[in-house]
Amino acid sequence: MRVTLIDRTPVDVLFKAAAMPYQSRPTEGLVKRVWESGHRSIARHGMASFLVEGVSQSLLKQLSRHPHVNLTVKSARYCSFEDTECVVPPSLKWQDRLEYADDYNTIMIIYEKWNRREGYTEPERREMAKLMLPLGSTTSLVISGNFQALYEFLQLRLCKRAEWEIRKMAGQMAEVLKDQVPVIFENLGCKGDELSYCPETHGACGKHPKKPA
């Protein structure tokens, strides 16, 4: 997996947005004060876009649950996936990894068979073959969002209970944003870090106490 920042909004935009209501002096301190007081809509004036490479098709299903971030994904209809790699879960035991890879390669042989099937146009072959792609096959995407949307998305996916792959992606994105836009992302962590209790009603990880009754 590789996560690369493509572009982001200059923080000066946030300074001006925070200063607008009361015609205050546009400073970093003002943005921090407004943000920490809960008036977080000012962060919608900032945007960031990332290139994410080498993640599984399965991860796309989880990203679809976050409608406030924007995705553009490599097309399985117009691009070949014959050379794609397999995402291997870290929980897989070493003695099972060879068998896991063999099974993945078996599925990809079926994909390649239909991707090269004679008697069809190339677009028709791609449309048939893409339905054979396993969820573990890798793809690439661009993910963008305003700073508030990204903050709330990352809070959820930095949780220890989040699935390992999307948590890893969220961690890499968070490190970049903490460095690039500390005025908003400096204290970013899971939701429990902000609340000082775990909002999960089932299966809390134990990092924070459960929500008081």
Secondary structure, DSSP 8 states (H G I E B T S, - for coil): -EEEEEEE--THHHHHHHHTTTT----HHHHHHHHHTT-GGGGGG-EEEEEEEEEEHHHHHHHTT-TTSEEEE--TTTS--TT--B---TTS-HHHHHHHHHHHHHHHHHHHHHHT-TTS-HHHHHHHHHTT--TTBEEEEEEEEEHHHHHHHHHHHTSTTS-HHHHHHHHHHHHHHHHH-HHHHTT---HHHHHSSB--SSS--SSS-B---
